[in-house]
Amino acid sequence: MKQRFGWFDVLNALILSGVVAACLYPFIYMLAVSLSDSASIAKGQVWLWPKGFNLDMYRYVFEDGRVLKGYKNTLIYTSLGTFISLIVTALGAYPLSKSKMVMGKPILLMIVFTMFFNGGMIPTFLVVKELGFINTVWGMVLPGAVATWNLLIMRTFFLGLPQELEESGKIDGLSEIGIFFRIVLPLSKPVLATIGLFYAVSMWNNFMGPLLYLREADLQPLQVILRNIVLSGQFTGTEGPVVGDIVVVEDGLKFATIMVSTLPILMVYPFIQKYFVKGALIGSVKG
């Protein structure tokens, strides 16, 4: 039978197309400006397609040592932080999914309590300072190692796993730790991939943490360096051809920097998207 499309389907498609266009336009515009020559940028001729295609802006970006150093720091913080967050979240969610856990419900209520109330910025900073994490990698990856919502999603996912698999592991002589690492985790790839992406994006875009806990410029991640570049518009060794107002040309440099800092994390989504429905929705619906 032929599927008929009503007015609702047409209206829905138009609205969603408008939302997609509104989301994509800033990236398309920034990419077009960053790939255009200085004269076209100065004259305001760039809209959706580069004018006078060149890669000078990106060459200037990568010649600036701050950007490459920020890339290295961000990759370290993101990879290490995501790994630690996944391990700690999984180790916390698995026992909470067991009804036989002693004081399980009170502990779960205390964890849920942190979703609505927390110590605040100053107490958190004092704790991090007393632990000696200021100006260290650990100050970037440990204070936000566990997100309560992600832990609850993972716990609910573990609740949906068949109990027979764990019982078979016990028959084979596995301990609870062995069951967790050899049976539960291999079956939890969808939720691990989904939650891992959430943690990675949060760590990649982390901005307040470095401002609070890092004092040395060599430890600053890419987002802080990007913020400094966008606000000041100053690059080292970027005296290229200029036509018209120099501020207009600096827009090309800023947009090139934004694209360089954004595209890597965006490229991860297509590889993880297939796990979203199976991971996030199962973990949030079953209870």
C-alpha positions as a Markdown table, in Angstrom:
| # | Residue | x | y | z |
|---|---|---|---|---|
| 1 | Met | 0.0 | 0.0 | 0.0 |
| 2 | Lys | 1.2 | 3.5 | -0.8 |
| 3 | Gln | 1.9 | 5.6 | 2.2 |
| 4 | Arg | -0.1 | 8.9 | 2.3 |
| 5 | Phe | 1.4 | 12.0 | 3.7 |
| 6 | Gly | -1.0 | 14.4 | 5.4 |
| 7 | Trp | -0.7 | 18.0 | 6.2 |
| 8 | Phe | 0.8 | 17.2 | 9.6 |
| 9 | Asp | 3.7 | 15.3 | 7.9 |
| 10 | Val | 4.3 | 18.2 | 5.5 |
| 11 | Leu | 4.2 | 20.7 | 8.3 |
| 12 | Asn | 6.4 | 18.6 | 10.5 |
| 13 | Ala | 9.0 | 18.2 | 7.7 |
| 14 | Leu | 9.0 | 22.0 | 7.1 |
| 15 | Ile | 9.5 | 22.8 | 10.8 |
| 16 | Leu | 12.2 | 20.2 | 11.2 |
| 17 | Ser | 13.9 | 21.5 | 8.0 |
| 18 | Gly | 13.9 | 25.0 | 9.4 |
| 19 | Val | 15.4 | 23.7 | 12.7 |
| 20 | Val | 18.1 | 21.9 | 10.7 |
| 21 | Ala | 18.8 | 25.0 | 8.6 |
| 22 | Ala | 19.0 | 27.2 | 11.7 |
| 23 | Cys | 21.5 | 24.8 | 13.4 |
| 24 | Leu | 23.7 | 24.3 | 10.3 |
| 25 | Tyr | 23.8 | 27.9 | 9.1 |
| 26 | Pro | 26.3 | 29.2 | 11.7 |
| 27 | Phe | 28.7 | 26.4 | 10.9 |
| 28 | Ile | 28.3 | 26.9 | 7.1 |
| 29 | Tyr | 28.8 | 30.6 | 7.4 |
| 30 | Met | 31.9 | 30.3 | 9.7 |
| 31 | Leu | 33.4 | 27.7 | 7.4 |
| 32 | Ala | 32.8 | 29.9 | 4.3 |
| 33 | Val | 34.3 | 33.0 | 6.0 |
| 34 | Ser | 37.3 | 31.0 | 7.2 |
| 35 | Leu | 38.0 | 29.7 | 3.7 |
| 36 | Ser | 37.7 | 33.1 | 2.0 |
| 37 | Asp | 40.3 | 35.7 | 1.1 |
| 38 | Ser | 40.8 | 38.9 | 3.1 |
| 39 | Ala | 39.4 | 41.1 | 0.4 |
| 40 | Ser | 36.1 | 39.2 | 0.2 |
| 41 | Ile | 35.7 | 39.2 | 4.0 |
| 42 | Ala | 36.4 | 42.9 | 4.2 |
| 43 | Lys | 33.8 | 43.7 | 1.5 |
| 44 | Gly | 31.1 | 41.5 | 3.1 |
| 45 | Gln | 30.7 | 39.3 | 0.1 |
| 46 | Val | 30.8 | 36.0 | 1.9 |
| 47 | Trp | 27.5 | 34.2 | 2.8 |
| 48 | Leu | 27.2 | 30.5 | 2.2 |
| 49 | Trp | 30.1 | 29.8 | -0.2 |
| 50 | Pro | 33.8 | 30.9 | 0.1 |
| 51 | Lys | 35.0 | 33.8 | -2.0 |
| 52 | Gly | 38.6 | 33.6 | -3.2 |
| 53 | Phe | 39.2 | 30.2 | -1.7 |
| 54 | Asn | 42.4 | 29.9 | 0.4 |
| 55 | Leu | 43.6 | 28.2 | 3.6 |
| 56 | Asp | 45.6 | 31.1 | 5.0 |
| 57 | Met | 43.4 | 31.4 | 8.1 |
| 58 | Tyr | 43.9 | 27.8 | 9.0 |
| 59 | Arg | 47.7 | 28.1 | 8.4 |
| 60 | Tyr | 47.7 | 31.1 | 10.8 |
| 61 | Val | 45.8 | 29.0 | 13.4 |
| 62 | Phe | 48.1 | 26.1 | 13.3 |
| 63 | Glu | 51.2 | 28.3 | 13.3 |
| 64 | Asp | 50.1 | 29.8 | 16.6 |
| 65 | Gly | 51.7 | 27.5 | 19.3 |
| 66 | Arg | 48.9 | 28.1 | 21.8 |
| 67 | Val | 46.3 | 26.3 | 19.6 |
| 68 | Leu | 48.4 | 23.1 | 19.2 |
| 69 | Lys | 49.3 | 23.1 | 22.9 |
| 70 | Gly | 45.6 | 23.6 | 23.8 |
| 71 | Tyr | 44.7 | 20.7 | 21.5 |
| 72 | Lys | 47.2 | 18.5 | 23.3 |
| 73 | Asn | 45.8 | 19.4 | 26.7 |
| 74 | Thr | 42.2 | 19.0 | 25.7 |
| 75 | Leu | 42.9 | 15.6 | 24.2 |
| 76 | Ile | 44.6 | 14.5 | 27.4 |
| 77 | Tyr | 41.8 | 15.8 | 29.6 |
| 78 | Thr | 39.0 | 14.4 | 27.4 |
| 79 | Ser | 40.5 | 10.9 | 27.0 |
| 80 | Leu | 41.6 | 10.5 | 30.6 |
| 81 | Gly | 38.5 | 12.1 | 32.0 |
| 82 | Thr | 36.1 | 10.1 | 29.9 |
| 83 | Phe | 37.9 | 6.8 | 30.9 |
| 84 | Ile | 37.8 | 7.7 | 34.6 |
| 85 | Ser | 34.2 | 8.8 | 34.5 |
| 86 | Leu | 33.0 | 5.7 | 32.7 |
| 87 | Ile | 34.8 | 3.4 | 35.2 |
| 88 | Val | 33.6 | 5.2 | 38.3 |
| 89 | Thr | 30.0 | 5.6 | 36.9 |
| 90 | Ala | 29.8 | 1.9 | 36.0 |
| 91 | Leu | 31.3 | 0.8 | 39.3 |
| 92 | Gly | 28.8 | 3.0 | 41.1 |
| 93 | Ala | 25.7 | 2.0 | 39.0 |
| 94 | Tyr | 26.2 | -1.8 | 39.1 |
| 95 | Pro | 25.9 | -2.3 | 42.9 |
| 96 | Leu | 23.0 | 0.2 | 43.0 |
| 97 | Ser | 21.1 | -2.0 | 40.5 |
| 98 | Lys | 21.2 | -4.9 | 43.0 |
| 99 | Ser | 18.2 | -5.2 | 45.4 |
| 100 | Lys | 20.4 | -7.1 | 47.9 |
| 101 | Met | 22.8 | -4.2 | 48.4 |
| 102 | Val | 22.9 | -3.0 | 52.0 |
| 103 | Met | 21.6 | 0.5 | 52.4 |
| 104 | Gly | 21.0 | 0.6 | 48.7 |
| 105 | Lys | 17.9 | 2.8 | 48.7 |
| 106 | Pro | 19.2 | 5.4 | 51.2 |
| 107 | Ile | 22.5 | 5.7 | 49.2 |
| 108 | Leu | 20.5 | 6.1 | 46.0 |
| 109 | Leu | 18.3 | 8.8 | 47.5 |
| 110 | Met | 21.5 | 10.7 | 48.6 |
| 111 | Ile | 22.9 | 10.4 | 45.1 |
| 112 | Val | 19.6 | 11.7 | 43.6 |
| 113 | Phe | 19.7 | 14.6 | 46.2 |
| 114 | Thr | 22.8 | 15.9 | 44.5 |
| 115 | Met | 20.9 | 16.5 | 41.3 |
| 116 | Phe | 19.0 | 19.3 | 42.9 |
| 117 | Phe | 21.4 | 20.6 | 45.6 |
| 118 | Asn | 25.2 | 20.9 | 45.6 |
| 119 | Gly | 27.9 | 22.6 | 47.7 |
| 120 | Gly | 28.4 | 25.4 | 45.2 |
| 121 | Met | 31.4 | 26.8 | 43.4 |
| 122 | Ile | 33.4 | 28.1 | 46.4 |
| 123 | Pro | 33.1 | 25.0 | 48.6 |
| 124 | Thr | 34.0 | 22.8 | 45.6 |
| 125 | Phe | 37.0 | 25.0 | 44.8 |
| 126 | Leu | 38.2 | 24.8 | 48.5 |
| 127 | Val | 37.9 | 21.0 | 48.4 |
| 128 | Val | 39.9 | 20.8 | 45.1 |
| 129 | Lys | 42.5 | 23.1 | 46.6 |
| 130 | Glu | 42.9 | 21.1 | 49.8 |
| 131 | Leu | 43.3 | 17.9 | 47.8 |
| 132 | Gly | 46.2 | 19.5 | 45.9 |
| 133 | Phe | 44.6 | 19.4 | 42.5 |
| 134 | Ile | 45.2 | 23.0 | 41.6 |
| 135 | Asn | 47.3 | 23.3 | 38.4 |
| 136 | Thr | 47.2 | 19.5 | 37.8 |
| 137 | Val | 45.5 | 17.2 | 35.4 |
| 138 | Trp | 43.5 | 15.7 | 38.2 |
| 139 | Gly | 41.8 | 19.0 | 38.8 |
| 140 | Met | 40.3 | 18.7 | 35.3 |
| 141 | Val | 39.2 | 15.1 | 35.4 |
| 142 | Leu | 38.2 | 14.2 | 39.0 |
| 143 | Pro | 35.9 | 17.0 | 40.3 |
| 144 | Gly | 33.2 | 16.2 | 37.7 |
| 145 | Ala | 34.0 | 12.5 | 37.3 |
| 146 | Val | 30.4 | 11.4 | 37.9 |
| 147 | Ala | 27.3 | 12.9 | 36.6 |
| 148 | Thr | 24.2 | 11.8 | 38.6 |
| 149 | Trp | 21.9 | 11.6 | 35.6 |
| 150 | Asn | 24.4 | 9.4 | 33.7 |
| 151 | Leu | 24.8 | 7.1 | 36.8 |
| 152 | Leu | 21.0 | 6.7 | 37.0 |
| 153 | Ile | 20.7 | 5.9 | 33.3 |
| 154 | Met | 23.5 | 3.3 | 33.6 |
| 155 | Arg | 21.9 | 1.8 | 36.7 |
| 156 | Thr | 18.6 | 1.4 | 35.0 |
| 157 | Phe | 20.3 | -0.3 | 32.0 |
| 158 | Phe | 22.0 | -2.8 | 34.4 |
| 159 | Leu | 18.5 | -3.5 | 35.9 |
| 160 | Gly | 17.4 | -4.7 | 32.5 |
| 161 | Leu | 20.2 | -7.3 | 32.1 |
| 162 | Pro | 19.0 | -10.9 | 32.5 |
| 163 | Gln | 19.8 | -12.3 | 36.0 |
| 164 | Glu | 20.4 | -15.7 | 34.4 |
| 165 | Leu | 23.7 | -14.5 | 32.9 |
| 166 | Glu | 25.0 | -13.5 | 36.3 |
| 167 | Glu | 23.8 | -16.7 | 37.9 |
| 168 | Ser | 25.6 | -18.7 | 35.2 |
| 169 | Gly | 28.8 | -16.7 | 36.0 |
| 170 | Lys | 28.5 | -17.6 | 39.6 |
| 171 | Ile | 28.1 | -21.3 | 38.7 |
| 172 | Asp | 31.4 | -21.0 | 36.8 |
| 173 | Gly | 33.1 | -19.6 | 39.8 |
| 174 | Leu | 33.2 | -15.9 | 39.0 |
| 175 | Ser | 33.1 | -13.4 | 41.8 |
| 176 | Glu | 31.0 | -10.2 | 41.6 |
| 177 | Ile | 34.0 | -8.3 | 40.2 |
| 178 | Gly | 34.5 | -11.0 | 37.6 |
| 179 | Ile | 30.9 | -11.0 | 36.6 |
| 180 | Phe | 31.0 | -7.2 | 36.3 |
| 181 | Phe | 34.1 | -7.1 | 34.1 |
| 182 | Arg | 33.6 | -10.3 | 32.1 |
| 183 | Ile | 29.8 | -10.5 | 31.6 |
| 184 | Val | 28.1 | -7.1 | 32.4 |
| 185 | Leu | 30.5 | -4.7 | 30.8 |
| 186 | Pro | 30.7 | -6.6 | 27.4 |
| 187 | Leu | 26.9 | -6.5 | 27.3 |
| 188 | Ser | 26.8 | -2.8 | 28.1 |
| 189 | Lys | 28.5 | -1.4 | 25.0 |
| 190 | Pro | 25.5 | 0.7 | 23.9 |
| 191 | Val | 25.1 | 2.5 | 27.2 |
| 192 | Leu | 28.8 | 2.8 | 27.7 |
| 193 | Ala | 29.2 | 4.4 | 24.2 |
| 194 | Thr | 26.3 | 6.8 | 24.8 |
| 195 | Ile | 27.4 | 7.9 | 28.3 |
| 196 | Gly | 31.0 | 8.0 | 27.2 |
| 197 | Leu | 30.1 | 10.4 | 24.4 |
| 198 | Phe | 28.2 | 12.6 | 26.9 |
| 199 | Tyr | 31.2 | 12.7 | 29.2 |
| 200 | Ala | 33.6 | 13.4 | 26.3 |
| 201 | Val | 31.6 | 16.3 | 25.0 |
| 202 | Ser | 31.3 | 17.8 | 28.5 |
| 203 | Met | 35.0 | 17.4 | 29.0 |
| 204 | Trp | 35.9 | 18.8 | 25.6 |
| 205 | Asn | 33.7 | 21.9 | 26.2 |
| 206 | Asn | 34.8 | 22.3 | 29.8 |
| 207 | Phe | 35.4 | 26.0 | 30.4 |
| 208 | Met | 34.7 | 26.9 | 34.0 |
| 209 | Gly | 36.9 | 24.2 | 35.4 |
| 210 | Pro | 40.2 | 25.5 | 33.8 |
| 211 | Leu | 39.4 | 29.0 | 34.8 |
| 212 | Leu | 39.0 | 27.9 | 38.4 |
| 213 | Tyr | 41.7 | 25.3 | 38.8 |
| 214 | Leu | 44.4 | 26.1 | 36.3 |
| 215 | Arg | 46.9 | 29.0 | 36.7 |
| 216 | Glu | 49.6 | 28.0 | 34.2 |
| 217 | Ala | 49.1 | 28.9 | 30.6 |
| 218 | Asp | 50.8 | 25.7 | 29.5 |
| 219 | Leu | 48.0 | 23.7 | 31.1 |
| 220 | Gln | 45.1 | 25.6 | 29.5 |
| 221 | Pro | 42.7 | 23.6 | 27.3 |
| 222 | Leu | 41.6 | 24.6 | 23.8 |
| 223 | Gln | 38.3 | 26.2 | 24.9 |
| 224 | Val | 40.1 | 28.7 | 27.2 |
| 225 | Ile | 42.6 | 29.5 | 24.4 |
| 226 | Leu | 39.8 | 29.9 | 22.0 |
| 227 | Arg | 38.0 | 32.3 | 24.3 |
| 228 | Asn | 41.2 | 34.4 | 24.7 |
| 229 | Ile | 41.6 | 34.5 | 20.9 |
| 230 | Val | 38.0 | 35.4 | 20.3 |
| 231 | Leu | 38.1 | 38.2 | 22.9 |
| 232 | Ser | 41.4 | 39.7 | 22.0 |
| 233 | Gly | 41.7 | 38.8 | 18.3 |
| 234 | Gln | 45.5 | 38.5 | 18.8 |
| 235 | Phe | 47.6 | 35.8 | 17.1 |
| 236 | Thr | 51.3 | 35.4 | 17.0 |
| 237 | Gly | 52.9 | 35.7 | 13.6 |
| 238 | Thr | 49.6 | 36.4 | 11.7 |
| 239 | Glu | 50.4 | 39.5 | 9.7 |
| 240 | Gly | 48.8 | 38.5 | 6.4 |
| 241 | Pro | 47.3 | 40.6 | 3.7 |
| 242 | Val | 44.7 | 43.1 | 5.0 |
| 243 | Val | 42.0 | 44.9 | 3.1 |
| 244 | Gly | 39.8 | 47.4 | 4.8 |
| 245 | Asp | 39.2 | 47.1 | 8.6 |
| 246 | Ile | 41.5 | 44.7 | 10.3 |
| 247 | Val | 38.7 | 43.6 | 12.6 |
| 248 | Val | 36.8 | 42.1 | 9.7 |
| 249 | Val | 39.9 | 40.0 | 8.7 |
| 250 | Glu | 40.2 | 38.9 | 12.3 |
| 251 | Asp | 36.7 | 37.4 | 12.1 |
| 252 | Gly | 38.1 | 34.9 | 9.6 |
| 253 | Leu | 40.8 | 33.9 | 12.1 |
| 254 | Lys | 38.3 | 33.6 | 14.9 |
| 255 | Phe | 36.0 | 31.5 | 12.7 |
| 256 | Ala | 38.8 | 29.3 | 11.6 |
| 257 | Thr | 39.8 | 28.7 | 15.3 |
| 258 | Ile | 36.2 | 27.9 | 16.2 |
| 259 | Met | 36.0 | 25.3 | 13.3 |
| 260 | Val | 39.3 | 23.7 | 14.3 |
| 261 | Ser | 38.1 | 23.4 | 17.9 |
| 262 | Thr | 34.6 | 22.1 | 17.1 |
| 263 | Leu | 35.0 | 19.7 | 14.2 |
| 264 | Pro | 36.9 | 16.9 | 16.0 |
| 265 | Ile | 34.2 | 16.3 | 18.6 |
| 266 | Leu | 31.5 | 16.6 | 16.0 |
| 267 | Met | 33.1 | 13.9 | 13.9 |
| 268 | Val | 32.7 | 11.4 | 16.7 |
| 269 | Tyr | 28.9 | 11.6 | 16.6 |
| 270 | Pro | 28.3 | 9.5 | 13.4 |
| 271 | Phe | 30.3 | 6.6 | 15.0 |
| 272 | Ile | 28.3 | 6.7 | 18.2 |
| 273 | Gln | 24.8 | 7.6 | 17.0 |
| 274 | Lys | 23.8 | 4.0 | 16.4 |
| 275 | Tyr | 24.0 | 3.4 | 20.1 |
| 276 | Phe | 21.9 | 6.3 | 21.2 |
| 277 | Val | 18.4 | 4.8 | 21.1 |
| 278 | Lys | 19.6 | 1.4 | 22.3 |
| 279 | Gly | 21.7 | 2.9 | 25.1 |
| 280 | Ala | 20.1 | 6.1 | 26.4 |
| 281 | Leu | 16.4 | 5.2 | 25.9 |
| 282 | Ile | 16.6 | 1.7 | 27.3 |
| 283 | Gly | 18.6 | 3.1 | 30.2 |
| 284 | Ser | 16.0 | 5.7 | 30.9 |
| 285 | Val | 12.7 | 3.9 | 30.3 |
| 286 | Lys | 13.1 | 0.5 | 32.0 |
| 287 | Gly | 12.9 | 0.7 | 35.8 |
